[in-house]
Amino acid sequence: MTNTLRWSKSSCSSGGECLEVAHDADAIRVRDSKNPDGPVVSVSVRAWAVFLPIASPLTP
Protein backbone atom coordinates (compact mmCIF):
# COMPACT_ATOMS: atom_id res chain seq x y z
CA MET A 1 0.00 0.00 0.00
CA THR A 2 2.53 2.68 1.10
CA ASN A 3 4.91 1.95 -1.79
CA THR A 4 2.37 3.05 -4.40
CA LEU A 5 1.27 6.22 -2.64
CA ARG A 6 2.60 9.67 -3.47
CA TRP A 7 3.72 11.18 -0.17
CA SER A 8 4.04 14.92 0.43
CA LYS A 9 5.53 16.91 3.28
CA SER A 10 4.22 20.18 4.65
CA SER A 11 5.96 23.33 3.47
CA CYS A 12 5.88 24.43 7.14
CA SER A 13 7.97 21.49 8.32
CA SER A 14 11.37 22.19 9.81
CA GLY A 15 13.98 20.66 12.06
CA GLY A 16 13.18 17.11 10.98
CA GLU A 17 9.90 17.00 12.91
CA CYS A 18 7.71 16.25 9.90
CA LEU A 19 4.70 14.25 8.94
CA GLU A 20 4.02 13.11 5.41
CA VAL A 21 0.54 12.76 3.97
CA ALA A 22 -0.76 10.71 1.05
CA HIS A 23 -4.23 9.84 -0.18
CA ASP A 24 -5.92 7.20 -2.21
CA ALA A 25 -9.55 6.47 -3.03
CA ASP A 26 -10.30 5.15 0.47
CA ALA A 27 -8.42 7.24 3.01
CA ILE A 28 -5.82 9.80 3.96
CA ARG A 29 -2.56 8.22 5.15
CA VAL A 30 -0.14 9.89 7.58
CA ARG A 31 3.37 8.77 8.51
CA ASP A 32 6.53 10.04 10.19
CA SER A 33 8.95 11.31 7.53
CA LYS A 34 11.92 10.07 9.59
CA ASN A 35 10.53 6.53 9.54
CA PRO A 36 8.95 5.96 6.11
CA ASP A 37 8.84 2.19 6.65
CA GLY A 38 7.16 2.58 10.03
CA PRO A 39 3.49 2.63 10.92
CA VAL A 40 0.94 4.52 8.85
CA VAL A 41 -2.19 6.08 10.32
CA SER A 42 -5.23 5.92 8.04
CA VAL A 43 -8.23 8.22 8.45
CA SER A 44 -11.32 8.65 6.37
CA VAL A 45 -11.55 11.55 3.96
CA ARG A 46 -14.47 12.87 6.00
CA ALA A 47 -12.47 12.78 9.26
CA TRP A 48 -9.56 14.55 7.55
CA ALA A 49 -11.89 17.30 6.31
CA VAL A 50 -13.06 17.87 9.90
CA PHE A 51 -9.49 17.81 11.24
CA LEU A 52 -7.90 20.32 8.86
CA PRO A 53 -9.76 23.48 9.95
CA ILE A 54 -9.01 22.60 13.57
CA ALA A 55 -5.29 22.01 12.96
CA SER A 56 -4.70 24.89 10.52
CA PRO A 57 -4.85 27.66 13.16
CA LEU A 58 -2.16 25.79 15.11
CA THR A 59 0.34 26.05 12.25
CA PRO A 60 3.02 28.69 12.92
Predicted model as a PDB file, atoms N, CA, C, CB and O in Angstrom, pLDDT in the B-factor column:
MODEL        1                                                                  
ATOM      1  N   MET A   1       0.825  -1.197   0.000  1.00 52.00           N  
ATOM      2  CA  MET A   1       0.000   0.000   0.000  1.00 52.00           C  
ATOM      3  C   MET A   1       0.866   1.256   0.000  1.00 52.00           C  
ATOM      4  CB  MET A   1      -0.937   0.001   1.208  1.00 52.00           C  
ATOM      5  O   MET A   1       0.708   2.091  -0.891  1.00 52.00           O  
ATOM      6  N   THR A   2       1.785   1.428   0.974  1.00 52.00           N  
ATOM      7  CA  THR A   2       2.526   2.677   1.102  1.00 52.00           C  
ATOM      8  C   THR A   2       3.535   2.869  -0.021  1.00 52.00           C  
ATOM      9  CB  THR A   2       3.234   2.724   2.433  1.00 52.00           C  
ATOM     10  O   THR A   2       3.952   4.000  -0.269  1.00 52.00           O  
ATOM     11  N   ASN A   3       3.941   1.807  -0.709  1.00 64.00           N  
ATOM     12  CA  ASN A   3       4.909   1.948  -1.791  1.00 64.00           C  
ATOM     13  C   ASN A   3       4.302   2.605  -3.019  1.00 64.00           C  
ATOM     14  CB  ASN A   3       5.473   0.598  -2.163  1.00 64.00           C  
ATOM     15  O   ASN A   3       5.032   3.221  -3.795  1.00 64.00           O  
ATOM     16  N   THR A   4       3.015   2.500  -3.222  1.00 85.00           N  
ATOM     17  CA  THR A   4       2.372   3.048  -4.402  1.00 85.00           C  
ATOM     18  C   THR A   4       1.795   4.435  -4.173  1.00 85.00           C  
ATOM     19  CB  THR A   4       1.293   2.128  -4.861  1.00 85.00           C  
ATOM     20  O   THR A   4       1.318   5.067  -5.115  1.00 85.00           O  
ATOM     21  N   LEU A   5       1.830   4.912  -2.951  1.00 91.00           N  
ATOM     22  CA  LEU A   5       1.270   6.224  -2.640  1.00 91.00           C  
ATOM     23  C   LEU A   5       2.275   7.330  -2.944  1.00 91.00           C  
ATOM     24  CB  LEU A   5       0.841   6.288  -1.169  1.00 91.00           C  
ATOM     25  O   LEU A   5       3.487   7.121  -2.887  1.00 91.00           O  
ATOM     26  N   ARG A   6       1.756   8.495  -3.265  1.00 94.00           N  
ATOM     27  CA  ARG A   6       2.599   9.672  -3.469  1.00 94.00           C  
ATOM     28  C   ARG A   6       2.553  10.505  -2.197  1.00 94.00           C  
ATOM     29  CB  ARG A   6       2.132  10.510  -4.713  1.00 94.00           C  
ATOM     30  O   ARG A   6       1.539  11.135  -1.893  1.00 94.00           O  
ATOM     31  N   TRP A   7       3.649  10.505  -1.462  1.00 94.00           N  
ATOM     32  CA  TRP A   7       3.721  11.177  -0.169  1.00 94.00           C  
ATOM     33  C   TRP A   7       4.166  12.622  -0.352  1.00 94.00           C  
ATOM     34  CB  TRP A   7       4.683  10.434   0.778  1.00 94.00           C  
ATOM     35  O   TRP A   7       5.004  12.915  -1.205  1.00 94.00           O  
ATOM     36  N   SER A   8       3.605  13.524   0.447  1.00 91.00           N  
ATOM     37  CA  SER A   8       4.036  14.924   0.425  1.00 91.00           C  
ATOM     38  C   SER A   8       4.245  15.406   1.852  1.00 91.00           C  
ATOM     39  CB  SER A   8       3.000  15.819  -0.310  1.00 91.00           C  
ATOM     40  O   SER A   8       3.602  14.943   2.794  1.00 91.00           O  
ATOM     41  N   LYS A   9       5.167  16.353   1.975  1.00 85.00           N  
ATOM     42  CA  LYS A   9       5.531  16.907   3.276  1.00 85.00           C  
ATOM     43  C   LYS A   9       5.071  18.357   3.325  1.00 85.00           C  
ATOM     44  CB  LYS A   9       7.069  16.797   3.533  1.00 85.00           C  
ATOM     45  O   LYS A   9       5.093  19.052   2.309  1.00 85.00           O  
ATOM     46  N   SER A  10       4.666  18.802   4.469  1.00 73.00           N  
ATOM     47  CA  SER A  10       4.218  20.180   4.645  1.00 73.00           C  
ATOM     48  C   SER A  10       5.332  21.166   4.335  1.00 73.00           C  
ATOM     49  CB  SER A  10       3.711  20.396   6.065  1.00 73.00           C  
ATOM     50  O   SER A  10       6.496  20.915   4.648  1.00 73.00           O  
ATOM     51  N   SER A  11       4.977  22.280   3.722  1.00 68.00           N  
ATOM     52  CA  SER A  11       5.959  23.332   3.472  1.00 68.00           C  
ATOM     53  C   SER A  11       6.350  24.032   4.770  1.00 68.00           C  
ATOM     54  CB  SER A  11       5.407  24.350   2.467  1.00 68.00           C  
ATOM     55  O   SER A  11       7.341  24.760   4.806  1.00 68.00           O  
ATOM     56  N   CYS A  12       5.579  23.816   5.832  1.00 66.00           N  
ATOM     57  CA  CYS A  12       5.875  24.426   7.141  1.00 66.00           C  
ATOM     58  C   CYS A  12       6.799  23.568   7.979  1.00 66.00           C  
ATOM     59  CB  CYS A  12       4.592  24.676   7.908  1.00 66.00           C  
ATOM     60  O   CYS A  12       7.194  23.984   9.069  1.00 66.00           O  
ATOM     61  N   SER A  13       7.157  22.386   7.508  1.00 63.00           N  
ATOM     62  CA  SER A  13       7.971  21.486   8.317  1.00 63.00           C  
ATOM     63  C   SER A  13       9.395  22.008   8.420  1.00 63.00           C  
ATOM     64  CB  SER A  13       7.964  20.071   7.726  1.00 63.00           C  
ATOM     65  O   SER A  13       9.935  22.595   7.482  1.00 63.00           O  
ATOM     66  N   SER A  14       9.992  21.777   9.594  1.00 65.00           N  
ATOM     67  CA  SER A  14      11.373  22.191   9.809  1.00 65.00           C  
ATOM     68  C   SER A  14      11.979  21.384  10.938  1.00 65.00           C  
ATOM     69  CB  SER A  14      11.456  23.693  10.116  1.00 65.00           C  
ATOM     70  O   SER A  14      11.261  20.828  11.769  1.00 65.00           O  
ATOM     71  N   GLY A  15      13.284  21.320  10.969  1.00 67.00           N  
ATOM     72  CA  GLY A  15      13.976  20.657  12.061  1.00 67.00           C  
ATOM     73  C   GLY A  15      13.787  19.157  12.108  1.00 67.00           C  
ATOM     74  O   GLY A  15      14.044  18.542  13.143  1.00 67.00           O  
ATOM     75  N   GLY A  16      13.342  18.545  11.016  1.00 68.00           N  
ATOM     76  CA  GLY A  16      13.180  17.105  10.980  1.00 68.00           C  
ATOM     77  C   GLY A  16      11.953  16.568  11.671  1.00 68.00           C  
ATOM     78  O   GLY A  16      11.750  15.354  11.698  1.00 68.00           O  
ATOM     79  N   GLU A  17      11.131  17.424  12.228  1.00 71.00           N  
ATOM     80  CA  GLU A  17       9.902  16.997  12.906  1.00 71.00           C  
ATOM     81  C   GLU A  17       8.744  17.104  11.912  1.00 71.00           C  
ATOM     82  CB  GLU A  17       9.625  17.867  14.194  1.00 71.00           C  
ATOM     83  O   GLU A  17       7.958  18.050  11.965  1.00 71.00           O  
ATOM     84  N   CYS A  18       8.647  16.130  11.010  1.00 84.00           N  
ATOM     85  CA  CYS A  18       7.705  16.247   9.904  1.00 84.00           C  
ATOM     86  C   CYS A  18       6.795  15.032   9.786  1.00 84.00           C  
ATOM     87  CB  CYS A  18       8.454  16.450   8.610  1.00 84.00           C  
ATOM     88  O   CYS A  18       7.176  13.902  10.095  1.00 84.00           O  
ATOM     89  N   LEU A  19       5.616  15.300   9.340  1.00 88.00           N  
ATOM     90  CA  LEU A  19       4.700  14.249   8.937  1.00 88.00           C  
ATOM     91  C   LEU A  19       4.548  14.317   7.433  1.00 88.00           C  
ATOM     92  CB  LEU A  19       3.325  14.383   9.650  1.00 88.00           C  
ATOM     93  O   LEU A  19       4.646  15.388   6.832  1.00 88.00           O  
ATOM     94  N   GLU A  20       4.310  13.174   6.834  1.00 92.00           N  
ATOM     95  CA  GLU A  20       4.015  13.114   5.413  1.00 92.00           C  
ATOM     96  C   GLU A  20       2.586  12.621   5.260  1.00 92.00           C  
ATOM     97  CB  GLU A  20       5.024  12.188   4.653  1.00 92.00           C  
ATOM     98  O   GLU A  20       2.092  11.836   6.069  1.00 92.00           O  
ATOM     99  N   VAL A  21       1.929  13.096   4.206  1.00 93.00           N  
ATOM    100  CA  VAL A  21       0.540  12.759   3.965  1.00 93.00           C  
ATOM    101  C   VAL A  21       0.396  12.250   2.537  1.00 93.00           C  
ATOM    102  CB  VAL A  21      -0.381  13.980   4.216  1.00 93.00           C  
ATOM    103  O   VAL A  21       1.024  12.767   1.613  1.00 93.00           O  
ATOM    104  N   ALA A  22      -0.431  11.238   2.374  1.00 95.00           N  
ATOM    105  CA  ALA A  22      -0.765  10.714   1.047  1.00 95.00           C  
ATOM    106  C   ALA A  22      -2.246  10.363   1.061  1.00 95.00           C  
ATOM    107  CB  ALA A  22       0.122   9.457   0.669  1.00 95.00           C  
ATOM    108  O   ALA A  22      -2.850  10.211   2.123  1.00 95.00           O  
ATOM    109  N   HIS A  23      -2.821  10.237  -0.124  1.00 92.00           N  
ATOM    110  CA  HIS A  23      -4.228   9.836  -0.178  1.00 92.00           C  
ATOM    111  C   HIS A  23      -4.456   8.874  -1.321  1.00 92.00           C  
ATOM    112  CB  HIS A  23      -5.141  11.058  -0.325  1.00 92.00           C  
ATOM    113  O   HIS A  23      -3.736   8.867  -2.320  1.00 92.00           O  
ATOM    114  N   ASP A  24      -5.458   8.084  -1.146  1.00 89.00           N  
ATOM    115  CA  ASP A  24      -5.922   7.204  -2.206  1.00 89.00           C  
ATOM    116  C   ASP A  24      -7.450   7.279  -2.211  1.00 89.00           C  
ATOM    117  CB  ASP A  24      -5.409   5.722  -2.003  1.00 89.00           C  
ATOM    118  O   ASP A  24      -8.025   8.160  -1.571  1.00 89.00           O  
ATOM    119  N   ALA A  25      -8.085   6.401  -2.897  1.00 87.00           N  
ATOM    120  CA  ALA A  25      -9.547   6.466  -3.025  1.00 87.00           C  
ATOM    121  C   ALA A  25     -10.270   6.232  -1.703  1.00 87.00           C  
ATOM    122  CB  ALA A  25     -10.018   5.449  -4.040  1.00 87.00           C  
ATOM    123  O   ALA A  25     -11.408   6.671  -1.537  1.00 87.00           O  
ATOM    124  N   ASP A  26      -9.624   5.545  -0.759  1.00 88.00           N  
ATOM    125  CA  ASP A  26     -10.302   5.146   0.471  1.00 88.00           C  
ATOM    126  C   ASP A  26     -10.013   6.012   1.685  1.00 88.00           C  
ATOM    127  CB  ASP A  26      -9.941   3.764   0.788  1.00 88.00           C  
ATOM    128  O   ASP A  26     -10.871   6.165   2.554  1.00 88.00           O  
ATOM    129  N   ALA A  27      -8.809   6.583   1.756  1.00 95.00           N  
ATOM    130  CA  ALA A  27      -8.420   7.241   3.007  1.00 95.00           C  
ATOM    131  C   ALA A  27      -7.260   8.191   2.808  1.00 95.00           C  
ATOM    132  CB  ALA A  27      -8.058   6.209   4.055  1.00 95.00           C  
ATOM    133  O   ALA A  27      -6.618   8.221   1.757  1.00 95.00           O  
ATOM    134  N   ILE A  28      -7.010   8.970   3.856  1.00 96.00           N  
ATOM    135  CA  ILE A  28      -5.821   9.797   3.964  1.00 96.00           C  
ATOM    136  C   ILE A  28      -4.841   9.019   4.842  1.00 96.00           C  
ATOM    137  CB  ILE A  28      -6.148  11.234   4.563  1.00 96.00           C  
ATOM    138  O   ILE A  28      -5.218   8.493   5.889  1.00 96.00           O  
ATOM    139  N   ARG A  29      -3.593   8.951   4.411  1.00 96.00           N  
ATOM    140  CA  ARG A  29      -2.557   8.217   5.147  1.00 96.00           C  
ATOM    141  C   ARG A  29      -1.546   9.219   5.700  1.00 96.00           C  
ATOM    142  CB  ARG A  29      -1.849   7.160   4.229  1.00 96.00           C  
ATOM    143  O   ARG A  29      -1.178  10.176   5.019  1.00 96.00           O  
ATOM    144  N   VAL A  30      -1.103   8.999   6.923  1.00 94.00           N  
ATOM    145  CA  VAL A  30      -0.141   9.890   7.578  1.00 94.00           C  
ATOM    146  C   VAL A  30       0.981   9.036   8.154  1.00 94.00           C  
ATOM    147  CB  VAL A  30      -0.827  10.753   8.700  1.00 94.00           C  
ATOM    148  O   VAL A  30       0.734   7.991   8.757  1.00 94.00           O  
ATOM    149  N   ARG A  31       2.226   9.496   7.960  1.00 93.00           N  
ATOM    150  CA  ARG A  31       3.371   8.770   8.513  1.00 93.00           C  
ATOM    151  C   ARG A  31       4.444   9.753   8.956  1.00 93.00           C  
ATOM    152  CB  ARG A  31       3.945   7.776   7.478  1.00 93.00           C  
ATOM    153  O   ARG A  31       4.407  10.931   8.601  1.00 93.00           O  
ATOM    154  N   ASP A  32       5.388   9.264   9.724  1.00 91.00           N  
ATOM    155  CA  ASP A  32       6.534  10.036  10.191  1.00 91.00           C  
ATOM    156  C   ASP A  32       7.574  10.049   9.072  1.00 91.00           C  
ATOM    157  CB  ASP A  32       7.129   9.439  11.521  1.00 91.00           C  
ATOM    158  O   ASP A  32       7.992   8.989   8.607  1.00 91.00           O  
ATOM    159  N   SER A  33       7.990  11.223   8.641  1.00 88.00           N  
ATOM    160  CA  SER A  33       8.946  11.309   7.535  1.00 88.00           C  
ATOM    161  C   SER A  33      10.305  10.707   7.892  1.00 88.00           C  
ATOM    162  CB  SER A  33       9.124  12.758   7.117  1.00 88.00           C  
ATOM    163  O   SER A  33      11.045  10.290   7.001  1.00 88.00           O  
ATOM    164  N   LYS A  34      10.641  10.657   9.178  1.00 88.00           N  
ATOM    165  CA  LYS A  34      11.918  10.072   9.593  1.00 88.00           C  
ATOM    166  C   LYS A  34      11.871   8.548   9.590  1.00 88.00           C  
ATOM    167  CB  LYS A  34      12.298  10.572  10.981  1.00 88.00           C  
ATOM    168  O   LYS A  34      12.912   7.897   9.676  1.00 88.00           O  
ATOM    169  N   ASN A  35      10.693   7.983   9.492  1.00 91.00           N  
ATOM    170  CA  ASN A  35      10.529   6.533   9.537  1.00 91.00           C  
ATOM    171  C   ASN A  35       9.536   6.095   8.458  1.00 91.00           C  
ATOM    172  CB  ASN A  35      10.050   6.076  10.943  1.00 91.00           C  
ATOM    173  O   ASN A  35       8.446   5.624   8.782  1.00 91.00           O  
ATOM    174  N   PRO A  36       9.896   6.244   7.188  1.00 89.00           N  
ATOM    175  CA  PRO A  36       8.949   5.955   6.113  1.00 89.00           C  
ATOM    176  C   PRO A  36       8.490   4.497   6.036  1.00 89.00           C  
ATOM    177  CB  PRO A  36       9.561   6.334   4.815  1.00 89.00           C  
ATOM    178  O   PRO A  36       7.456   4.202   5.436  1.00 89.00           O  
ATOM    179  N   ASP A  37       9.247   3.596   6.635  1.00 92.00           N  
ATOM    180  CA  ASP A  37       8.841   2.191   6.648  1.00 92.00           C  
ATOM    181  C   ASP A  37       8.081   1.828   7.915  1.00 92.00           C  
ATOM    182  CB  ASP A  37      10.055   1.294   6.505  1.00 92.00           C  
ATOM    183  O   ASP A  37       7.703   0.672   8.107  1.00 92.00           O  
ATOM    184  N   GLY A  38       7.860   2.806   8.773  1.00 93.00           N  
ATOM    185  CA  GLY A  38       7.161   2.576  10.035  1.00 93.00           C  
ATOM    186  C   GLY A  38       5.655   2.569   9.862  1.00 93.00           C  
ATOM    187  O   GLY A  38       5.150   2.449   8.746  1.00 93.00           O  
ATOM    188  N   PRO A  39       4.947   2.698  10.960  1.00 95.00           N  
ATOM    189  CA  PRO A  39       3.487   2.626  10.921  1.00 95.00           C  
ATOM    190  C   PRO A  39       2.867   3.797  10.152  1.00 95.00           C  
ATOM    191  CB  PRO A  39       2.935   2.592  12.336  1.00 95.00           C  
ATOM    192  O   PRO A  39       3.425   4.891  10.081  1.00 95.00           O  
ATOM    193  N   VAL A  40       1.713   3.525   9.593  1.00 95.00           N  
ATOM    194  CA  VAL A  40       0.940   4.518   8.849  1.00 95.00           C  
ATOM    195  C   VAL A  40      -0.430   4.617   9.499  1.00 95.00           C  
ATOM    196  CB  VAL A  40       0.822   4.141   7.328  1.00 95.00           C  
ATOM    197  O   VAL A  40      -1.085   3.604   9.744  1.00 95.00           O  
ATOM    198  N   VAL A  41      -0.856   5.834   9.775  1.00 95.00           N  
ATOM    199  CA  VAL A  41      -2.191   6.078  10.323  1.00 95.00           C  
ATOM    200  C   VAL A  41      -3.116   6.372   9.144  1.00 95.00           C  
ATOM    201  CB  VAL A  41      -2.188   7.270  11.369  1.00 95.00           C  
ATOM    202  O   VAL A  41      -2.798   7.197   8.288  1.00 95.00           O  
ATOM    203  N   SER A  42      -4.243   5.702   9.106  1.00 96.00           N  
ATOM    204  CA  SER A  42      -5.228   5.924   8.042  1.00 96.00           C  
ATOM    205  C   SER A  42      -6.489   6.530   8.642  1.00 96.00           C  
ATOM    206  CB  SER A  42      -5.558   4.597   7.297  1.00 96.00           C  
ATOM    207  O   SER A  42      -7.007   6.037   9.644  1.00 96.00           O  
ATOM    208  N   VAL A  43      -6.978   7.600   8.025  1.00 96.00           N  
ATOM    209  CA  VAL A  43      -8.225   8.220   8.455  1.00 96.00           C  
ATOM    210  C   VAL A  43      -9.115   8.425   7.235  1.00 96.00           C  
ATOM    211  CB  VAL A  43      -7.961   9.569   9.186  1.00 96.00           C  
ATOM    212  O   VAL A  43      -8.633   8.555   6.110  1.00 96.00           O  
ATOM    213  N   SER A  44     -10.396   8.451   7.476  1.00 97.00           N  
ATOM    214  CA  SER A  44     -11.318   8.653   6.368  1.00 97.00           C  
ATOM    215  C   SER A  44     -11.181  10.070   5.818  1.00 97.00           C  
ATOM    216  CB  SER A  44     -12.768   8.386   6.814  1.00 97.00           C  
ATOM    217  O   SER A  44     -10.725  10.979   6.512  1.00 97.00           O  
ATOM    218  N   VAL A  45     -11.575  10.238   4.583  1.00 94.00           N  
ATOM    219  CA  VAL A  45     -11.545  11.554   3.964  1.00 94.00           C  
ATOM    220  C   VAL A  45     -12.435  12.516   4.751  1.00 94.00           C  
ATOM    221  CB  VAL A  45     -11.998  11.475   2.488  1.00 94.00           C  
ATOM    222  O   VAL A  45     -12.091  13.685   4.925  1.00 94.00           O  
ATOM    223  N   ARG A  46     -13.547  12.033   5.211  1.00 94.00           N  
ATOM    224  CA  ARG A  46     -14.470  12.866   6.002  1.00 94.00           C  
ATOM    225  C   ARG A  46     -13.821  13.331   7.309  1.00 94.00           C  
ATOM    226  CB  ARG A  46     -15.764  12.086   6.310  1.00 94.00           C  
ATOM    227  O   ARG A  46     -13.932  14.501   7.676  1.00 94.00           O  
ATOM    228  N   ALA A  47     -13.148  12.418   8.007  1.00 95.00           N  
ATOM    229  CA  ALA A  47     -12.474  12.784   9.255  1.00 95.00           C  
ATOM    230  C   ALA A  47     -11.357  13.786   8.993  1.00 95.00           C  
ATOM    231  CB  ALA A  47     -11.911  11.533   9.951  1.00 95.00           C  
ATOM    232  O   ALA A  47     -11.157  14.703   9.789  1.00 95.00           O  
ATOM    233  N   TRP A  48     -10.630  13.630   7.896  1.00 93.00           N  
ATOM    234  CA  TRP A  48      -9.560  14.554   7.547  1.00 93.00           C  
ATOM    235  C   TRP A  48     -10.126  15.954   7.277  1.00 93.00           C  
ATOM    236  CB  TRP A  48      -8.784  14.038   6.317  1.00 93.00           C  
ATOM    237  O   TRP A  48      -9.535  16.957   7.677  1.00 93.00           O  
ATOM    238  N   ALA A  49     -11.252  16.011   6.609  1.00 92.00           N  
ATOM    239  CA  ALA A  49     -11.892  17.298   6.314  1.00 92.00           C  
ATOM    240  C   ALA A  49     -12.319  18.017   7.594  1.00 92.00           C  
ATOM    241  CB  ALA A  49     -13.109  17.090   5.402  1.00 92.00           C  
ATOM    242  O   ALA A  49     -12.294  19.246   7.649  1.00 92.00           O  
ATOM    243  N   VAL A  50     -12.706  17.270   8.612  1.00 93.00           N  
ATOM    244  CA  VAL A  50     -13.063  17.874   9.904  1.00 93.00           C  
ATOM    245  C   VAL A  50     -11.794  18.317  10.639  1.00 93.00           C  
ATOM    246  CB  VAL A  50     -13.878  16.869  10.780  1.00 93.00           C  
ATOM    247  O   VAL A  50     -11.784  19.366  11.283  1.00 93.00           O  
ATOM    248  N   PHE A  51     -10.741  17.533  10.545  1.00 89.00           N  
ATOM    249  CA  PHE A  51      -9.490  17.808  11.244  1.00 89.00           C  
ATOM    250  C   PHE A  51      -8.762  19.053  10.730  1.00 89.00           C  
ATOM    251  CB  PHE A  51      -8.584  16.620  11.130  1.00 89.00           C  
ATOM    252  O   PHE A  51      -8.259  19.843  11.528  1.00 89.00           O  
ATOM    253  N   LEU A  52      -8.699  19.235   9.418  1.00 87.00           N  
ATOM    254  CA  LEU A  52      -7.896  20.321   8.856  1.00 87.00           C  
ATOM    255  C   LEU A  52      -8.217  21.718   9.375  1.00 87.00           C  
ATOM    256  CB  LEU A  52      -8.053  20.321   7.399  1.00 87.00           C  
ATOM    257  O   LEU A  52      -7.291  22.446   9.731  1.00 87.00           O  
ATOM    258  N   PRO A  53      -9.491  22.129   9.437  1.00 87.00           N  
ATOM    259  CA  PRO A  53      -9.759  23.481   9.952  1.00 87.00           C  
ATOM    260  C   PRO A  53      -9.375  23.640  11.421  1.00 87.00           C  
ATOM    261  CB  PRO A  53     -11.229  23.818   9.777  1.00 87.00           C  
ATOM    262  O   PRO A  53      -9.064  24.743  11.870  1.00 87.00           O  
ATOM    263  N   ILE A  54      -9.397  22.551  12.157  1.00 85.00           N  
ATOM    264  CA  ILE A  54      -9.010  22.598  13.570  1.00 85.00           C  
ATOM    265  C   ILE A  54      -7.491  22.739  13.692  1.00 85.00           C  
ATOM    266  CB  ILE A  54      -9.498  21.326  14.317  1.00 85.00           C  
ATOM    267  O   ILE A  54      -7.001  23.510  14.517  1.00 85.00           O  
ATOM    268  N   ALA A  55      -6.758  22.002  12.879  1.00 79.00           N  
ATOM    269  CA  ALA A  55      -5.293  22.006  12.961  1.00 79.00           C  
ATOM    270  C   ALA A  55      -4.674  23.223  12.301  1.00 79.00           C  
ATOM    271  CB  ALA A  55      -4.737  20.759  12.327  1.00 79.00           C  
ATOM    272  O   ALA A  55      -3.612  23.669  12.735  1.00 79.00           O  
ATOM    273  N   SER A  56      -5.289  23.770  11.281  1.00 75.00           N  
ATOM    274  CA  SER A  56      -4.697  24.885  10.525  1.00 75.00           C  
ATOM    275  C   SER A  56      -4.361  26.091  11.386  1.00 75.00           C  
ATOM    276  CB  SER A  56      -5.634  25.311   9.432  1.00 75.00           C  
ATOM    277  O   SER A  56      -3.290  26.669  11.200  1.00 75.00           O  
ATOM    278  N   PRO A  57      -5.217  26.507  12.321  1.00 68.00           N  
ATOM    279  CA  PRO A  57      -4.847  27.664  13.157  1.00 68.00           C  
ATOM    280  C   PRO A  57      -3.636  27.402  14.055  1.00 68.00           C  
ATOM    281  CB  PRO A  57      -6.024  28.066  14.020  1.00 68.00           C  
ATOM    282  O   PRO A  57      -3.028  28.344  14.562  1.00 68.00           O  
ATOM    283  N   LEU A  58      -3.283  26.133  14.253  1.00 60.00           N  
ATOM    284  CA  LEU A  58      -2.156  25.789  15.112  1.00 60.00           C  
ATOM    285  C   LEU A  58      -0.828  25.874  14.366  1.00 60.00           C  
ATOM    286  CB  LEU A  58      -2.339  24.394  15.682  1.00 60.00           C  
ATOM    287  O   LEU A  58       0.233  25.833  14.988  1.00 60.00           O  
ATOM    288  N   THR A  59      -0.877  25.992  13.050  1.00 56.00           N  
ATOM    289  CA  THR A  59       0.340  26.047  12.247  1.00 56.00           C  
ATOM    290  C   THR A  59       1.004  27.400  12.424  1.00 56.00           C  
ATOM    291  CB  THR A  59       0.033  25.784  10.756  1.00 56.00           C  
ATOM    292  O   THR A  59       0.350  28.436  12.305  1.00 56.00           O  
ATOM    293  N   PRO A  60       2.323  27.399  12.712  1.00 56.00           N  
ATOM    294  CA  PRO A  60       3.023  28.686  12.919  1.00 56.00           C  
ATOM    295  C   PRO A  60       3.058  29.532  11.673  1.00 56.00           C  
ATOM    296  CB  PRO A  60       4.438  28.447  13.391  1.00 56.00           C  
ATOM    297  O   PRO A  60       3.608  30.633  11.690  1.00 56.00           O  
TER     298      PRO A  60                                                      
ENDMDL                                                                          
END                                                                             
